[in-house]
Amino acid sequence: FVRMGSEEHPDSGLAMLISNGEDGSKVMNVGENRKGEVWNEITGSYSDEITVDDKGNAKFLVHGGKHAVWVKK
């Protein structure tokens, strides 16, 4: 799921994935206003960075049987 955040809380919002199977990924929209932002995974599962595209989409990753929480760097 995606939580968009709010103007009252700058840089708020996140993308969270949960897997009960294999490693996976999902393209999700976090808002066109976030285009060009770099996001990191904060549980320590990934050291990769993800960049949000011009339409507000990014491909978020999750390991099998785990969860991943991605936020603006």
C-alpha positions in Angstrom: 0.0 0.0 0.0 1.0 3.6 -0.3 0.5 6.4 2.2 0.7 9.7 0.5 1.7 11.9 3.5 0.5 15.4 4.1 1.6 19.0 3.7 1.6 19.4 7.4 4.3 16.8 7.6 7.0 17.5 5.0 8.6 14.4 3.4 5.9 12.1 5.0 4.5 9.2 3.1 5.7 5.7 2.4 5.3 2.6 0.3 4.9 -0.7 2.1 5.0 -4.2 0.6 4.4 -7.5 2.3 5.2 -10.9 0.8 3.9 -14.3 2.0 5.6 -16.0 -0.9 8.7 -15.3 -3.1 10.7 -12.2 -3.7 8.6 -9.7 -5.5 8.1 -6.1 -6.8 5.2 -3.8 -7.5 5.0 -0.6 -9.4 3.0 1.9 -7.3 2.2 5.5 -7.8 3.3 7.8 -4.9 2.1 11.0 -6.6 3.4 13.2 -9.5 4.5 15.8 -7.0 7.2 13.3 -5.9 8.8 12.9 -9.4 12.6 12.7 -9.2 12.6 11.9 -5.5 15.0 9.1 -4.3 13.5 6.6 -1.9 15.3 4.1 0.4 14.0 1.0 2.2 14.2 1.5 6.0 14.0 -2.0 7.5 17.5 -2.8 6.2 16.3 -5.3 3.6 17.7 -3.3 0.7 20.5 -0.9 0.3 19.3 0.0 -3.2 17.7 3.4 -3.9 14.6 3.9 -6.1 13.9 7.0 -8.1 10.3 8.1 -8.7 9.6 8.7 -12.4 7.9 11.7 -14.1 4.4 10.2 -13.6 5.0 9.5 -9.9 5.6 5.7 -10.3 8.4 3.6 -8.9 9.1 -0.1 -8.8 9.3 -1.2 -5.1 10.9 -4.4 -4.0 10.3 -6.9 -1.2 12.0 -10.2 -0.2 9.9 -13.4 0.0 8.2 -13.9 3.4 9.2 -10.4 4.5 8.0 -6.8 4.5 9.7 -3.7 3.0 9.0 0.0 3.9 10.2 2.6 1.4 10.4 6.3 2.2 11.9 9.5 0.7 15.7 9.6 1.3 
